[in-house]
């Protein structure tokens, strides 16, 4: 079976499963008795096993299978969760992740068997059951058997003919069994069937629905496998089974009705009796019996898989050099695509209207042609393109969740490694950012978190002495603010000791002792962002090599963002990362300064004020205005931008009030032109040394206008 | 610098001859992406002094430098012969250069270029890598990467 086309889905889904596994194991560590979590882990391990099996990744399948076994024991309360188990689980998780990574880069699972890990799992399984090994083994085979039917169902979807009569071995619980019996007693005939959908089929759930709908004409469907909910959610591979209670004897008609549904490959249909399922309902007793049925099904399926992996084995070296085999993808909410589709259709309507207006004009409208409807259509078009842009941007937006989800685990590991108890509290994981930004924000954030864990949080003894709870708290808060997304990373640790930083800076000859005296706290903290400036007393493998905050800063700046630090000695530090929501197109206010046009991002503008020159006051020899309780510094853009001086100062100034975080500034402009959607273009490398101007844009008349970077002004 | 262009005697290179001030300069045609008429240049505050600004080249924003300012010849005098040569450089991408006039395209072999005539005291020397002889005319050959990179003559 050629599975390469499913590789993307496999990678995507297994990454999700791994994440869920990681989350759940973390929960389990704190609440070892949590049944829901145990069930969830079991389920995830099972799904991973199934996926790995389908894809022919035997080693991964083996590992997940053993994990699943172990958890089936945990589920049955035969094994208690302890820290040893958690550690093993995390090891397994890492191993699975490694498999998936290898698959990602080579489309093969690699050759790592993880035997040690598997042995650990099994040792744990046996060890916990104490002397009663035989019982444990029995249980194990039971759970393995219980899984077989579903595996069988998986392989039935492939070209494996032996799997076709899966309905004969499907699992039926007692409730359903009694229903089956009732149906027979009331004179109905039971038909079991396994329906195979074509492997190209995209809407499997829809096909299943149509099949069931067709069958309902004949009678009542009593049992499903997988469950009807799972079928509805498309949680099945390429086949599903069901039992129909019907008064009809028209087997061919039934078969035809099901086959008539498109994209159905084959239907296996036969009469069944309730006693066929009695065995399954009383599973352990029938274990051996069932194994015989399942075994031939599994074996042929496994054979080609084994061959495939053998084939792949000789050339792994060549393969690893390859680039990742999968493209970067974005999973898009169907609603977003619908919105996009609607707007495109509106665009077409608008285009057609314009065409009809222009043709009616040429047909003899002449000079009297309808200027108003023309104008209306232009406005309509404008609205559509704006919406269209927004939708496309939204399609590119993904929640930062995928990136930040790995952090709790990282903090947990760090906490153990450093011997400092600490907890990570995250909020706003659902905040969305452009996919390219999300991809690149992981490393800087990780670095900041490590920094907090290593340097920020003190040892438990120090914390106790300082009257703080022994467990340190690290937080990561994400939220949207105007056209920016803010991510704050911080801790309740010791804070930055500016005196020490100052000493270090003097030691390294960055500033002279005299200069150092006059530095503000902010300027001192800036030193931390200088290349190879490390404050760590000793180098650990977590941080302290001095390749750090400068890289964080440059990475974030490369994304068009910036990073700020606030720190209070003894109370902790907070790093605030500000990132632009969108990269290419923004809404901007166009302003005029002398005869030059500038764009100011609308997102950072708070309001616009008309003030009299007399209202300007002076604080520390700087111009400020006092509006609604805020004292706002005035920035004369014309001076800042070296514009030609004005002949005479006007009495009234137009001031654009912009904000960044909690700070404000009033920008004095000559004229307001209006709001406009602008496409951001780079200035080119040769004059890029200009922080004031973040880019340029081309206006409707072909003229170039510069975009002011408000963040550097405040 | 003379060795930077490595070629045999048979190899000939085409140069665009431009007039800047009263002198003629040659630009290796392989660096030239385009030649456009003078258009409105948008000033960029705080840019290097010899960059008057940026232009819109068919929807792309391209920085433009002034050869006049770069070589200390004073402000550009815009006439209807003024042109912007769009240079395509590996590192900097597209960069425009304002010149007074585009005269012709000539072909010079290495034998027609005098690499030794550079006077190190000459303020242009850092971005001139030879003097080409085209009949009676002498043409200074630009070292393109240097003229874009180097700091302007004060």
Interface residues (C-beta under 8 A of the other chain):
Chain A: X596 X640 X641 X642 X643 X681 X682 X683 X684 X685 X686 X687 X690 X692 X693 X695 X696 X698 X702 X703 X704 X705 X706
Chain B: X40 X42 X43 X44 X45 X46 X47 X48 X51 X53 X54 X55 X56 X59 X60 X61 X62 X63 X65 X91 X92 X93 X94 X95 X148
